[in-house]
Amino acid sequence: MKLKKHIFALVIIALVFTSCKNKVEEKKEKKRPNFLFILVDDQSPFDLKTYDPNSILETPNITKLANEGIVFDDARNMGSMNGAVCTPSRHMIMSGRTVWHLPPSAQFQKQIDPHAIDLQTMGAVFNRAGYKTMRTCKKGNSYPNANKQFTVVKDATKRGGTEESGSAWHSKQVLSYLNQRDSIHEKDPFLIYFGFSHPHDVRNGTPKLLAKYGAVNHKDKNSLPALNKKQPQLQDNYLNAHPFFHGHPDLRDEERVSGVWKNRDENTVRNELGREYACSENIDIQIGKVLDKLEAMGELDNTYIIYTSDHGMSIGRHGLMGKQNLYEHTWRVPFIIKGPGIESGKRVKGNIYLLDVLPTLCDLAGIDIPKTVEGKSFTSVINGEKEVVRDVMYGVYAGGTKPGMRSVKKGDWKLIKYDVMDGAVRETQLFNLAENPNEYLPEHGKSGEMQTDLAENPKFADKLAEMEALLLEQMKQHNDPYRLWDQPLEK
């Protein structure tokens, strides 16, 4: 009897020891997550079927990411103080800082002296945490001192229509890096910044994809490209001219884009949309190659994949062509995240800025967020604890004549104000985005009372006053150095 008790006790001890050992080994073997951050250059969310089901753009890999991850319906670039909107946007992504608190290189692109924030940017933070970091992206209009923090840097501007001159070049850099990791059986986790130079102009797509979308690389200023039934249709909020001047004289995006110039006719806009779509589908193809490689390596399920753009784009919407405005097609960005533990097929509002990316990646990786970061981690939204990380969104474009444009959004309501050309252009717009998501103006000729700019409608005078006060509050909160014509000056 005693012998049986001793044997039983030994069995229990052995089981407990084995269980503890397994738990220790399991903890020891648990891999830290990888990160693949995909950034495209100049893409409106409404180009994608994920945000506009009527879009004819085919991006099966991006759609699959959306179906298997979380789509953010309200992700935005906070704004810009210069015409190259991508420059401050990429500074914000890298540093987690707000638009008026960036290093000087965000505004003065040649002023790239070392700055204290440089060492608190994405590459540097993840290097210190034991990650292997790599980036490929366009050259220029970026944050040079943050870019060089990555261990492996393969940057070049590739906006052509061939394997070597286009988006395939960027995917080859990532595939080469992954192959090298694979060959040496690298165990440390990775952070890859997978950037593209397209669909930013010049939108020289591959011949096959240009033909698919009925587009040509039009080069003759004295003629118009032909219409083609394969081309995308004009967007619902298309106009052949913006109703007032945007306030940035000689703006390249609005006057000198090859194939467009100052033209806003149907032929030009539909052809340019076709070129945009050709470049975007090629990006999707390149993303697919990298995802296939990660799957073959057994790393896909342990990798957080983020897809976004540095800002949106007009291409005919509201009679504009560029990124220097604060309408939804330009202020908003596509934003999708998929990865370990993330619920699939979910849509959230989010109310996030691109400057929230760095603290979120740190949270997901278990890395301390640098004290210099001003953005907010949105892991609470990812985990389903919150629907939004902030209630109010603030936007700025001050790249042309000053003070420029400002916007504020809360709930369904959005205000845009313009104070440009030394006071010659002063405009206010008020939209209810639930009733008027396309931000129709009187020039669109819609019959619904709410489907227009409501700033002059006396029924909404109280709402206008509320939004005006909210905008000033946000401008103060973010240390906006300017005030608009009808805002009180600080004493």
C-alpha positions in Angstrom: 0.0 0.0 0.0 2.8 2.4 1.0 4.7 1.5 -2.2 1.6 2.4 -4.3 1.4 5.7 -2.5 5.0 6.4 -3.2 4.6 5.5 -6.9 1.5 7.7 -7.1 3.4 10.6 -5.6 6.3 10.2 -8.0 3.9 10.1 -10.9 2.3 13.4 -9.8 5.7 15.1 -9.3 6.8 13.9 -12.8 3.6 15.3 -14.3 3.9 18.6 -12.5 7.6 18.9 -13.6 6.8 18.0 -17.2 3.9 20.5 -17.3 6.2 23.3 -15.9 8.9 22.4 -18.3 6.5 22.5 -21.2 5.2 25.9 -20.1 8.8 27.2 -19.9 9.7 25.8 -23.2 6.5 27.1 -24.8 7.2 30.6 -23.4 10.8 30.3 -24.6 9.8 29.2 -28.0 7.0 31.9 -28.5 8.2 34.0 -31.4 8.1 37.8 -31.4 5.9 39.1 -34.2 7.2 40.4 -37.5 6.0 43.6 -39.2 5.4 44.4 -42.8 4.5 48.0 -43.2 3.3 48.7 -46.8 3.1 52.4 -47.8 2.0 53.5 -51.3 2.4 57.0 -52.6 -0.7 59.1 -53.4 -3.7 56.9 -53.2 -7.3 57.8 -52.4 -9.1 55.2 -50.3 -11.9 55.4 -52.8 -9.8 53.9 -55.5 -10.1 50.5 -53.7 -13.2 48.3 -53.8 -12.8 48.0 -50.0 -13.9 51.7 -49.7 -15.9 52.0 -52.9 -17.6 48.8 -54.1 -18.2 50.5 -57.5 -14.5 50.8 -58.2 -13.3 48.7 -61.2 -9.8 48.6 -59.7 -8.8 44.9 -59.1 -6.5 44.4 -56.1 -7.2 40.8 -54.9 -4.3 40.8 -52.4 -5.3 44.0 -50.8 -8.9 42.8 -50.7 -7.8 39.6 -49.1 -5.9 41.5 -46.4 -9.1 43.5 -45.8 -11.2 40.4 -45.5 -8.7 38.7 -43.2 -8.0 41.8 -41.1 -9.5 45.1 -39.9 -10.4 48.0 -42.2 -10.2 51.5 -40.7 -12.9 53.8 -42.2 -11.5 56.9 -40.6 -7.7 57.1 -41.0 -6.1 60.4 -41.9 -2.9 62.3 -42.6 -3.0 65.2 -40.2 -1.7 67.6 -43.0 1.1 69.6 -44.4 2.9 72.9 -44.3 4.3 72.5 -47.8 3.2 71.4 -51.3 5.0 68.1 -51.0 2.4 66.7 -48.6 4.2 63.3 -48.5 7.2 64.9 -46.7 5.5 65.8 -43.4 3.3 62.7 -43.7 6.3 60.5 -43.8 7.9 62.4 -40.9 4.8 61.8 -38.9 4.7 58.1 -39.7 8.4 57.7 -38.7 8.3 59.8 -35.5 4.7 59.7 -34.2 4.8 63.5 -33.9 2.0 65.9 -34.8 2.3 68.1 -37.9 3.5 71.3 -36.2 6.0 69.4 -34.0 8.2 67.8 -36.6 11.9 68.3 -37.3 12.7 71.2 -39.7 13.3 68.7 -42.6 9.5 68.2 -42.8 9.1 71.8 -44.0 12.5 72.8 -45.3 13.5 69.7 -47.2 17.1 70.6 -47.5 17.5 71.4 -43.8 18.5 67.9 -42.7 20.9 68.5 -39.9 20.8 65.9 -37.1 17.8 66.3 -34.8 17.1 64.6 -31.4 13.9 63.0 -32.8 15.9 61.1 -35.4 16.9 58.4 -32.9 13.4 58.0 -31.7 12.0 57.0 -35.1 10.7 53.7 -36.4 13.9 52.1 -37.5 16.0 53.2 -34.5 13.4 52.1 -32.0 13.0 48.6 -33.5 16.8 48.2 -33.9 17.3 48.8 -30.2 14.6 46.3 -29.4 16.4 43.5 -31.2 14.5 43.6 -34.5 16.2 43.3 -37.9 15.0 46.3 -40.0 14.9 46.9 -43.7 13.3 49.5 -46.0 12.7 50.1 -49.6 10.9 53.2 -50.9 11.1 56.2 -53.1 13.9 58.7 -52.7 13.2 62.3 -51.8 10.2 64.0 -50.1 10.8 62.0 -47.0 12.6 62.0 -43.7 16.2 61.2 -44.6 17.6 61.0 -41.0 14.9 58.5 -40.1 15.3 56.5 -43.3 18.9 55.8 -42.6 18.2 54.3 -39.2 17.1 51.1 -40.9 19.9 48.5 -41.1 19.2 47.7 -44.7 18.1 50.5 -47.0 17.3 50.0 -50.7 15.7 53.3 -51.8 15.1 54.5 -55.3 12.3 56.3 -57.1 10.7 53.8 -59.6 7.7 55.2 -61.5 8.2 53.4 -64.9 6.3 50.7 -66.6 8.9 47.9 -66.6 10.2 45.4 -64.1 13.3 47.4 -63.4 11.8 50.9 -63.6 8.5 50.3 -61.8 7.0 48.8 -58.6 8.5 45.3 -59.2 11.9 46.8 -58.3 10.7 47.5 -54.7 9.2 44.0 -54.3 12.5 42.5 -55.5 14.4 44.3 -52.8 12.1 42.8 -50.1 12.2 39.3 -51.7 16.0 39.5 -51.8 16.1 40.5 -48.2 13.8 37.7 -47.2 15.8 35.2 -49.2 18.9 36.3 -47.4 17.2 35.8 -44.0 16.1 32.4 -45.1 19.5 31.3 -46.2 21.1 32.1 -42.9 18.1 30.9 -40.8 17.8 34.3 -39.2 15.8 33.9 -35.9 15.4 37.6 -34.9 12.1 39.1 -35.9 11.9 41.7 -38.7 10.4 45.1 -39.4 10.2 45.7 -43.1 9.1 49.1 -44.4 7.8 48.2 -47.9 7.3 51.4 -49.8 6.3 52.1 -53.4 6.9 55.1 -55.7 3.6 54.6 -57.4 0.7 55.4 -58.0 2.2 58.9 -57.7 2.7 60.5 -61.1 4.2 60.0 -63.6 1.8 57.1 -63.7 3.6 55.0 -66.4 1.9 51.7 -65.9 2.9 48.4 -67.5 1.6 48.0 -71.1 -0.6 45.1 -70.1 -2.3 46.9 -67.2 -2.6 50.2 -69.1 -4.5 48.2 -71.8 -6.7 46.6 -69.2 -7.9 50.0 -67.9 -8.0 51.6 -71.4 -5.3 54.1 -70.7 -2.3 55.5 -72.5 0.7 57.5 -71.3 -0.5 60.7 -73.0 2.3 63.1 -73.8 0.9 65.6 -76.3 -0.2 68.9 -74.7 -2.1 69.9 -77.8 -4.4 66.9 -77.9 -6.6 64.9 -75.6 -6.4 61.2 -75.0 -9.2 59.1 -76.5 -12.1 57.8 -74.4 -12.1 54.1 -74.0 -14.9 51.9 -72.6 -12.4 50.1 -70.3 -11.5 53.3 -68.5 -12.9 54.1 -65.0 -16.0 56.3 -65.1 -15.9 59.8 -63.7 -16.3 59.9 -59.9 -19.7 61.1 -58.5 -18.1 64.2 -57.2 -16.2 65.1 -60.4 -16.2 68.7 -61.5 -14.5 70.2 -64.5 -13.2 73.0 -62.3 -13.0 73.8 -58.6 -15.5 76.6 -57.8 -12.7 78.9 -56.3 -8.9 79.0 -56.4 -7.2 76.6 -54.1 -4.6 79.2 -53.1 -1.4 77.7 -54.2 -0.1 79.5 -57.3 1.8 77.4 -59.9 1.1 74.2 -58.0 2.8 71.3 -59.8 0.0 68.8 -59.0 -2.6 71.1 -60.5 -0.7 72.5 -63.5 2.2 70.4 -64.6 1.4 66.7 -64.2 2.5 65.0 -67.4 -0.6 63.9 -69.4 -2.9 66.2 -67.5 -1.5 69.7 -67.1 -4.4 72.1 -66.5 -7.0 69.9 -68.3 -10.0 68.7 -66.3 -12.2 67.3 -69.2 -13.7 63.8 -69.2 -11.1 62.4 -71.6 -8.1 63.5 -69.5 -9.5 62.6 -66.1 -10.7 59.1 -67.2 -7.4 58.3 -68.9 -5.5 59.5 -65.8 -7.7 57.3 -63.5 -6.9 54.4 -65.8 -3.2 55.1 -65.4 -3.6 55.3 -61.6 -5.5 52.0 -61.5 -2.9 50.3 -63.7 -0.1 51.4 -61.3 -2.2 50.4 -58.2 -3.0 46.9 -59.6 0.7 46.4 -60.2 1.4 47.3 -56.6 -1.1 44.7 -55.6 0.7 42.1 -57.7 4.0 42.9 -56.0 2.4 42.7 -52.6 1.2 39.2 -53.5 4.7 38.1 -54.3 6.0 39.1 -50.9 3.0 37.6 -49.1 3.6 34.3 -50.9 7.3 34.3 -49.8 6.3 34.9 -46.2 3.9 32.0 -46.4 6.6 29.8 -47.9 8.9 30.8 -45.1 6.3 30.0 -42.4 6.3 33.6 -41.3 3.0 34.9 -42.6 0.9 33.9 -39.6 3.3 35.6 -37.3 3.5 38.9 -39.2 1.5 42.0 -38.7 0.7 43.5 -42.2 -0.3 47.1 -42.4 -1.4 48.6 -45.7 -1.8 52.4 -46.1 -0.9 55.5 -48.2 0.9 58.7 -47.2 -2.3 60.7 -48.1 -5.2 60.6 -50.5 -5.6 62.0 -54.0 -8.1 63.9 -56.2 -7.7 63.0 -59.8 -10.8 64.9 -61.0 -12.8 64.9 -57.8 -14.0 68.4 -57.0 -12.2 69.6 -60.2 -8.8 69.0 -58.5 -6.0 66.8 -59.5 -3.6 66.8 -56.5 -3.2 66.2 -52.8 -3.2 69.8 -51.6 -6.8 69.9 -50.3 -8.8 68.6 -47.3 -11.7 66.9 -49.0 -12.3 63.3 -47.9 -10.7 61.8 -51.0 -7.5 63.4 -50.0 -7.5 63.9 -46.3 -8.4 60.3 -45.7 -6.1 57.3 -46.4 -6.8 53.6 -46.9 -5.8 51.7 -43.8 -5.9 47.9 -43.3 -4.2 45.8 -40.6 -3.9 42.0 -40.4 -1.9 39.8 -38.1 -1.7 37.4 -35.2 -4.8 37.6 -33.0 -6.5 40.2 -35.1 -10.2 39.6 -35.8 -10.9 39.0 -39.5 -13.5 40.7 -41.6 -14.0 43.6 -39.3 -14.5 47.4 -40.0 -14.0 50.1 -37.5 -14.2 53.9 -37.5 -10.9 54.3 -35.7 -10.3 58.1 -36.0 -6.6 57.5 -36.4 -3.8 59.6 -37.8 -0.8 58.1 -39.6 1.2 59.5 -36.7 -0.4 56.8 -34.6 1.3 54.0 -36.5 4.6 54.1 -34.5 3.1 53.8 -31.0 0.8 51.1 -32.2 3.6 49.0 -33.7 5.5 49.4 -30.4 2.5 48.2 -28.5 2.1 45.2 -30.7 5.8 44.3 -30.4 5.9 44.9 -26.6 8.3 47.8 -27.0 8.3 50.9 -24.9 6.8 53.8 -26.8 9.4 56.7 -27.0 8.5 59.7 -24.8 8.8 61.9 -27.9 5.8 60.3 -29.5 2.6 62.3 -29.6 0.4 59.9 -31.5 -1.9 57.4 -29.8 -1.7 53.6 -29.9 -4.9 52.2 -31.4 -4.4 48.7 -30.1 -7.6 49.3 -28.0 -9.5 49.6 -31.3 -7.8 46.6 -32.8 -8.7 44.6 -29.7 -12.4 45.7 -29.8 -12.2 47.7 -26.6 -12.9 51.0 -28.3 -14.4 52.2 -31.6 -12.2 55.3 -31.9 -9.1 56.6 -30.2 -10.2 60.3 -30.4 -13.5 62.1 -31.0 -12.2 65.0 -33.1 -10.0 65.1 -36.2 -7.9 68.1 -37.2 -6.5 68.7 -40.7 -4.3 71.4 -42.3 -2.9 72.4 -45.6 -0.6 75.4 -45.4 1.6 74.7 -48.4 0.6 77.6 -50.6 -0.4 81.1 -49.6 -0.9 81.4 -45.8 -2.7 80.6 -43.6 -4.1 78.1 -46.0 -6.8 75.5 -45.4 -8.0 74.0 -42.1 -10.5 71.3 -41.4 -12.1 69.8 -38.3 -14.4 66.7 -38.1 -16.5 65.5 -35.2 -19.1 62.8 -35.7 -20.9 63.3 -39.0 -20.0 66.9 -39.2 -17.1 68.4 -41.1 -15.9 72.0 -41.5 -13.3 73.2 -44.1 -12.1 76.8 -44.2 -9.9 78.5 -46.8 -7.9 81.7 -46.1 -5.5 82.2 -49.1 -4.2 84.7 -51.6 -3.7 87.5 -49.1 -7.4 87.4 -48.2 -8.7 87.3 -51.8 -10.1 83.8 -51.2 -11.9 83.3 -47.9 -14.4 80.4 -48.0 -16.2 78.2 -45.4 -17.7 74.8 -46.1 -19.9 72.7 -43.8 -20.8 69.1 -44.6 -22.9 66.4 -43.0 -20.9 63.4 -44.1 -23.7 60.9 -43.2 -26.0 62.7 -45.7 -23.3 63.9 -48.1 -20.3 61.5 -48.0 -19.1 62.8 -51.4 -19.1 66.4 -50.2 -21.2 67.6 -53.0 -21.1 71.4 -53.7 -23.8 73.5 -55.3 -21.9 73.0 -58.5 -22.7 69.3 -58.5 -26.4 70.2 -58.8 -27.8 67.7 -56.3 -31.4 68.2 -55.2 -31.3 67.0 -51.6 -31.1 69.7 -49.0 -28.3 68.1 -47.2 -26.3 67.1 -50.3 -24.4 70.4 -50.5 -22.3 72.8 -48.6 -24.4 73.9 -45.6 -22.3 76.8 -44.4 -24.7 79.4 -45.8 -27.9 77.6 -44.7 -29.4 79.5 -41.7 -30.9 76.2 -40.4 -27.3 75.1 -39.5 -26.0 78.4 -38.1 -25.6 76.9 -34.6 -23.8 73.8 -35.9 -21.5 76.1 -38.0 -20.7 78.1 -34.9 -20.0 74.9 -32.9 -17.6 73.6 -35.6 -15.9 77.0 -35.9 -15.2 77.0 -32.1 -14.0 73.4 -32.3 -11.6 74.2 -35.1 -10.0 77.1 -33.1 -9.7 74.8 -30.1 -7.9 72.2 -32.2 -5.6 74.8 -33.8 -4.6 75.9 -30.3 -4.2 72.4 -29.0 -1.8 71.5 -31.9 0.2 74.7 -31.7 -1.0 75.8 -35.2 1.1 79.0 -35.8 -1.6 80.7 -37.9 -5.1 82.1 -37.4 -7.8 82.5 -40.0 -9.3 85.8 -40.9 -12.4 85.4 -38.6 -10.6 83.9 -35.6 -9.6 86.0 -32.6 -5.8 86.7 -32.4 -4.1 85.6 -29.2 -3.5 88.3 -26.6 
